[in-house]
Amino acid sequence: MNTNRRQLLVLVAAAPFAALAASRALAEGTACYDPATLPLSQKGLRKSLQFTEQAPDPAKRCELCAFYKATAPGCGSCQILNGPVATGSFCLSYAAKQK
């Protein structure tokens, strides 16, 4: 068996595990950023606005907020928090987008 075929088989075998890890990260809402690396000012702002990674009300998640701008699948940026957020997150500054 030549090297290219062997490499292909390894990639094919590893693909399901990579997909599983990516889906778990998106489900947890932390695939967009690492909360531990946020500046102290952002951590404080998030705490004061009672930011949560998982919205308690699915109708009031970040992706439906007027202050949210999508940056990647499952990820975005918040104008109020001035930083990255996951689509399913929530804070007290939620304002529904105009229809």
C-alpha positions in Angstrom: 0.0 0.0 0.0 1.5 3.4 -0.9 1.8 6.3 1.4 -1.0 8.4 -0.1 -3.6 5.6 0.3 -2.5 5.1 3.9 -2.8 8.8 4.6 -6.3 8.9 3.1 -7.4 5.9 5.2 -6.2 7.6 8.4 -8.0 10.8 7.5 -11.2 8.9 6.7 -11.0 7.1 10.0 -10.4 10.3 12.0 -13.1 12.4 10.3 -16.0 11.1 12.4 -14.1 11.9 15.6 -13.3 15.4 14.4 -16.9 16.0 13.4 -18.1 14.9 16.8 -15.6 17.2 18.6 -16.7 20.1 16.5 -20.4 19.5 17.1 -19.9 19.2 20.8 -18.0 22.5 20.9 -20.7 24.3 19.0 -23.4 22.8 21.2 -21.5 24.0 24.3 -21.3 27.5 22.8 -17.6 27.9 23.3 -16.4 27.1 19.8 -16.4 30.8 19.0 -14.1 31.8 21.7 -12.4 30.8 25.0 -14.1 32.5 27.9 -10.9 32.2 29.9 -9.0 34.4 27.5 -11.5 37.3 27.5 -10.2 40.6 29.0 -11.2 41.4 32.5 -13.4 44.3 31.3 -15.4 41.9 29.1 -15.8 39.4 31.8 -17.1 42.1 34.1 -19.5 43.4 31.5 -20.8 39.9 30.8 -21.3 39.4 34.5 -23.2 42.7 35.0 -25.5 41.8 32.0 -26.0 38.3 33.4 -24.6 36.8 30.2 -25.2 33.0 29.8 -23.8 30.7 27.2 -27.3 29.0 26.9 -30.3 31.2 26.5 -33.0 30.3 29.1 -35.7 31.3 26.5 -34.9 30.0 23.0 -36.8 33.0 21.5 -34.3 35.4 23.1 -31.0 34.0 22.0 -28.2 36.2 20.6 -28.7 35.4 17.0 -32.2 36.9 17.2 -30.9 40.1 18.9 -30.5 43.5 17.2 -27.0 43.9 18.6 -25.8 40.6 17.1 -23.7 40.3 13.9 -22.9 36.8 12.5 -19.2 36.2 11.8 -19.2 32.4 11.2 -21.6 29.5 11.5 -22.7 29.4 15.1 -20.7 32.5 16.1 -21.1 36.2 16.1 -20.1 39.5 17.6 -22.2 41.6 20.1 -22.1 45.4 19.9 -23.1 45.7 23.5 -20.6 43.2 24.9 -18.0 44.3 22.3 -16.8 40.8 21.7 -17.6 37.3 20.5 -20.7 35.3 21.4 -22.3 32.1 20.3 -25.7 32.1 18.6 -27.5 30.5 21.5 -26.2 32.8 24.2 -28.2 35.5 26.1 -27.8 38.7 28.1 -30.1 41.2 29.7 -29.5 43.7 26.8 -31.4 41.5 24.4 -33.5 43.5 21.9 -35.4 41.7 19.2 -34.4 42.5 15.6 -36.8 44.6 13.6 -38.8 42.5 11.1 
